[in-house]
């Protein structure tokens, strides 16, 4: 009888040890995995030094592209830090001083500021806001010539790089007078092989931002 009791006690102790050990190991493993997931989750924030705001305008009837960019811009994201890079866009506001335009031609820079932007109302800055992002499209409100209009741009992200691009027509902001004023002062420069001078009102936009990690 004594042997039987000892056997049962031993069996119970073995069972207790064998049941408790894996639970402790599982809890430890789960805790470790959870901590690793938290540590590995990427966080992104806006970095002005990693941002480029550029455009392409078009001249001549053959629609020859003339590229440029803005060297200065003030960007304020609604959310300071995000897990998905594309989420930096919704609610983001921006202000761009037009005097910071750069087309790699000092004379052309001055003419654009004086004759194009100078013809517009409240012409020192271009302002806007990314109102929403859905299905690879961003709805962006742009304020120019004292008017605010919505445009739709392609929006995508790859790791920590966010891109918005698309075409706008400055006629939407009643900008044809500004187009004509600039074309008049650059009349000969905007002539193509057919001898006709033309400055198009549609402009392609390209914004690329490399977010900080």
One Martini backbone bead per residue (centre of mass of N, CA, C, O) as a GRO file, in nm:
protein
  213
    1UNK     BB    1   0.059   0.061  -0.022
    2UNK     BB    2   0.299   0.255   0.007
    3UNK     BB    3   0.393   0.221  -0.287
    4UNK     BB    4   0.135   0.328  -0.417
    5UNK     BB    5   0.145   0.610  -0.296
    6UNK     BB    6   0.423   0.688  -0.403
    7UNK     BB    7   0.347   0.655  -0.699
    8UNK     BB    8   0.120   0.865  -0.710
    9UNK     BB    9   0.284   1.109  -0.617
   10UNK     BB   10   0.491   1.096  -0.844
   11UNK     BB   11   0.292   1.127  -1.078
   12UNK     BB   12   0.177   1.402  -0.993
   13UNK     BB   13   0.446   1.559  -1.005
   14UNK     BB   14   0.506   1.508  -1.302
   15UNK     BB   15   0.245   1.633  -1.410
   16UNK     BB   16   0.285   1.915  -1.293
   17UNK     BB   17   0.551   1.978  -1.433
   18UNK     BB   18   0.460   1.915  -1.731
   19UNK     BB   19   0.229   2.146  -1.726
   20UNK     BB   20   0.385   2.409  -1.630
   21UNK     BB   21   0.631   2.456  -1.816
   22UNK     BB   22   0.497   2.528  -2.093
   23UNK     BB   23   0.340   2.777  -1.995
   24UNK     BB   24   0.586   2.948  -1.926
   25UNK     BB   25   0.714   2.935  -2.207
   26UNK     BB   26   0.473   3.051  -2.364
   27UNK     BB   27   0.459   3.323  -2.220
   28UNK     BB   28   0.748   3.407  -2.286
   29UNK     BB   29   0.722   3.385  -2.594
   30UNK     BB   30   0.483   3.582  -2.627
   31UNK     BB   31   0.621   3.826  -2.500
   32UNK     BB   32   0.860   3.834  -2.697
   33UNK     BB   33   0.700   3.864  -2.958
   34UNK     BB   34   0.552   4.124  -2.884
   35UNK     BB   35   0.807   4.299  -2.851
   36UNK     BB   36   0.914   4.256  -3.139
   37UNK     BB   37   0.674   4.383  -3.286
   38UNK     BB   38   0.699   4.665  -3.166
   39UNK     BB   39   0.994   4.715  -3.260
   40UNK     BB   40   0.936   4.649  -3.583
   41UNK     BB   41   0.748   4.882  -3.604
   42UNK     BB   42   0.710   5.123  -3.818
   43UNK     BB   43   0.804   5.474  -3.822
   44UNK     BB   44   0.672   5.783  -3.960
   45UNK     BB   45   0.805   6.105  -4.075
   46UNK     BB   46   0.834   6.418  -4.166
   47UNK     BB   47   1.080   6.542  -4.423
   48UNK     BB   48   1.188   6.824  -4.578
   49UNK     BB   49   1.469   6.705  -4.691
   50UNK     BB   50   1.284   6.464  -4.854
   51UNK     BB   51   1.151   6.691  -5.045
   52UNK     BB   52   0.972   6.724  -5.367
   53UNK     BB   53   0.860   7.008  -5.574
   54UNK     BB   54   0.721   6.958  -5.896
   55UNK     BB   55   0.716   7.054  -6.257
   56UNK     BB   56   0.531   7.071  -6.583
   57UNK     BB   57   0.543   7.263  -6.855
   58UNK     BB   58   0.402   7.401  -7.176
   59UNK     BB   59   0.529   7.449  -7.509
   60UNK     BB   60   0.414   7.481  -7.790
   61UNK     BB   61   0.240   7.279  -8.018
   62UNK     BB   62   0.430   7.024  -7.927
   63UNK     BB   63   0.461   7.015  -7.620
   64UNK     BB   64   0.705   7.128  -7.449
   65UNK     BB   65   0.885   7.063  -7.175
   66UNK     BB   66   0.908   7.250  -6.852
   67UNK     BB   67   1.099   7.236  -6.580
   68UNK     BB   68   1.039   7.241  -6.214
   69UNK     BB   69   1.067   7.404  -5.882
   70UNK     BB   70   1.043   7.422  -5.526
   71UNK     BB   71   1.255   7.529  -5.260
   72UNK     BB   72   0.994   7.614  -5.096
   73UNK     BB   73   0.813   7.479  -4.801
   74UNK     BB   74   0.515   7.434  -4.598
   75UNK     BB   75   0.464   7.149  -4.385
   76UNK     BB   76   0.159   6.999  -4.221
   77UNK     BB   77   0.086   6.740  -4.050
   78UNK     BB   78  -0.165   6.590  -3.872
   79UNK     BB   79   0.039   6.347  -3.839
   80UNK     BB   80   0.349   6.288  -3.707
   81UNK     BB   81   0.296   5.962  -3.681
   82UNK     BB   82   0.333   5.657  -3.876
   83UNK     BB   83   0.300   5.325  -4.004
   84UNK     BB   84   0.188   5.433  -4.276
   85UNK     BB   85   0.299   5.640  -4.513
   86UNK     BB   86   0.022   5.732  -4.647
   87UNK     BB   87  -0.090   5.859  -4.364
   88UNK     BB   88   0.050   6.149  -4.398
   89UNK     BB   89  -0.166   6.295  -4.588
   90UNK     BB   90  -0.414   6.328  -4.431
   91UNK     BB   91  -0.445   6.677  -4.350
   92UNK     BB   92  -0.234   6.800  -4.508
   93UNK     BB   93  -0.046   7.103  -4.522
   94UNK     BB   94   0.033   7.386  -4.753
   95UNK     BB   95   0.308   7.624  -4.842
   96UNK     BB   96   0.408   7.821  -5.141
   97UNK     BB   97   0.653   8.014  -5.248
   98UNK     BB   98   0.685   8.152  -5.564
   99UNK     BB   99   0.983   8.273  -5.534
  100UNK     BB  100   1.109   7.957  -5.527
  101UNK     BB  101   1.147   7.921  -5.813
  102UNK     BB  102   1.298   7.655  -6.037
  103UNK     BB  103   1.439   7.634  -6.396
  104UNK     BB  104   1.744   7.698  -6.468
  105UNK     BB  105   1.639   8.015  -6.514
  106UNK     BB  106   1.650   8.327  -6.407
  107UNK     BB  107   1.474   8.479  -6.614
  108UNK     BB  108   1.232   8.285  -6.603
  109UNK     BB  109   1.168   8.306  -6.308
  110UNK     BB  110   1.097   8.613  -6.312
  111UNK     BB  111   0.864   8.594  -6.521
  112UNK     BB  112   0.676   8.408  -6.366
  113UNK     BB  113   0.644   8.588  -6.118
  114UNK     BB  114   0.555   8.855  -6.267
  115UNK     BB  115   0.342   8.745  -6.502
  116UNK     BB  116   0.191   8.516  -6.370
  117UNK     BB  117   0.163   8.560  -6.059
  118UNK     BB  118   0.125   8.876  -6.092
  119UNK     BB  119  -0.177   8.837  -6.214
  120UNK     BB  120  -0.264   8.736  -5.960
  121UNK     BB  121  -0.430   8.682  -5.666
  122UNK     BB  122  -0.276   8.638  -5.402
  123UNK     BB  123   0.058   8.564  -5.515
  124UNK     BB  124   0.275   8.447  -5.295
  125UNK     BB  125   0.095   8.179  -5.260
  126UNK     BB  126   0.050   7.827  -5.236
  127UNK     BB  127  -0.232   7.647  -5.122
  128UNK     BB  128  -0.317   7.347  -4.911
  129UNK     BB  129  -0.498   7.018  -4.902
  130UNK     BB  130  -0.529   6.691  -4.787
  131UNK     BB  131  -0.840   6.546  -4.761
  132UNK     BB  132  -0.790   6.259  -4.915
  133UNK     BB  133  -0.742   5.887  -4.920
  134UNK     BB  134  -0.823   5.658  -5.200
  135UNK     BB  135  -0.745   5.418  -5.410
  136UNK     BB  136  -0.481   5.591  -5.509
  137UNK     BB  137  -0.624   5.869  -5.420
  138UNK     BB  138  -0.606   6.231  -5.407
  139UNK     BB  139  -0.763   6.495  -5.239
  140UNK     BB  140  -0.688   6.832  -5.345
  141UNK     BB  141  -0.659   7.149  -5.219
  142UNK     BB  142  -0.626   7.457  -5.413
  143UNK     BB  143  -0.481   7.784  -5.361
  144UNK     BB  144  -0.552   8.022  -5.625
  145UNK     BB  145  -0.647   8.327  -5.713
  146UNK     BB  146  -0.858   8.325  -5.470
  147UNK     BB  147  -0.895   8.003  -5.510
  148UNK     BB  148  -1.073   7.688  -5.434
  149UNK     BB  149  -0.969   7.365  -5.554
  150UNK     BB  150  -1.025   7.040  -5.659
  151UNK     BB  151  -0.803   6.759  -5.689
  152UNK     BB  152  -0.676   6.466  -5.858
  153UNK     BB  153  -0.434   6.236  -5.733
  154UNK     BB  154  -0.184   6.033  -5.732
  155UNK     BB  155  -0.133   5.784  -5.462
  156UNK     BB  156   0.179   5.656  -5.319
  157UNK     BB  157   0.362   5.379  -5.152
  158UNK     BB  158   0.715   5.290  -5.057
  159UNK     BB  159   0.750   5.249  -4.764
  160UNK     BB  160   0.904   5.577  -4.711
  161UNK     BB  161   0.766   5.655  -4.995
  162UNK     BB  162   0.594   5.940  -5.126
  163UNK     BB  163   0.347   5.991  -5.396
  164UNK     BB  164   0.241   6.270  -5.605
  165UNK     BB  165   0.034   6.285  -5.910
  166UNK     BB  166  -0.050   6.516  -6.187
  167UNK     BB  167  -0.306   6.717  -6.342
  168UNK     BB  168  -0.350   7.066  -6.416
  169UNK     BB  169  -0.572   7.356  -6.468
  170UNK     BB  170  -0.543   7.700  -6.448
  171UNK     BB  171  -0.834   7.763  -6.547
  172UNK     BB  172  -0.976   7.678  -6.280
  173UNK     BB  173  -0.833   7.965  -6.158
  174UNK     BB  174  -0.845   8.189  -6.368
  175UNK     BB  175  -0.539   8.169  -6.544
  176UNK     BB  176  -0.533   8.283  -6.846
  177UNK     BB  177  -0.415   8.566  -6.809
  178UNK     BB  178  -0.142   8.459  -6.706
  179UNK     BB  179  -0.068   8.296  -6.952
  180UNK     BB  180  -0.080   8.535  -7.157
  181UNK     BB  181   0.131   8.715  -7.018
  182UNK     BB  182   0.369   8.515  -7.044
  183UNK     BB  183   0.351   8.465  -7.353
  184UNK     BB  184   0.404   8.756  -7.441
  185UNK     BB  185   0.699   8.784  -7.312
  186UNK     BB  186   0.760   8.473  -7.456
  187UNK     BB  187   0.686   8.445  -7.758
  188UNK     BB  188   0.945   8.338  -7.909
  189UNK     BB  189   1.007   8.100  -7.699
  190UNK     BB  190   0.705   7.962  -7.783
  191UNK     BB  191   0.808   7.866  -8.051
  192UNK     BB  192   0.781   7.658  -8.310
  193UNK     BB  193   0.814   7.514  -8.621
  194UNK     BB  194   0.533   7.675  -8.706
  195UNK     BB  195   0.557   7.975  -8.555
  196UNK     BB  196   0.392   7.923  -8.303
  197UNK     BB  197   0.262   8.056  -8.003
  198UNK     BB  198   0.266   7.859  -7.687
  199UNK     BB  199   0.081   7.822  -7.371
  200UNK     BB  200  -0.011   7.599  -7.153
  201UNK     BB  201  -0.252   7.525  -6.887
  202UNK     BB  202  -0.121   7.260  -6.832
  203UNK     BB  203   0.006   7.087  -6.532
  204UNK     BB  204   0.255   6.894  -6.393
  205UNK     BB  205   0.270   6.704  -6.094
  206UNK     BB  206   0.542   6.640  -5.840
  207UNK     BB  207   0.554   6.450  -5.534
  208UNK     BB  208   0.831   6.377  -5.306
  209UNK     BB  209   0.856   6.171  -5.000
  210UNK     BB  210   1.100   6.109  -4.753
  211UNK     BB  211   1.070   5.946  -4.472
  212UNK     BB  212   1.124   5.921  -4.150
  213UNK     BB  213   1.254   5.651  -3.909
   0.00000   0.00000   0.00000
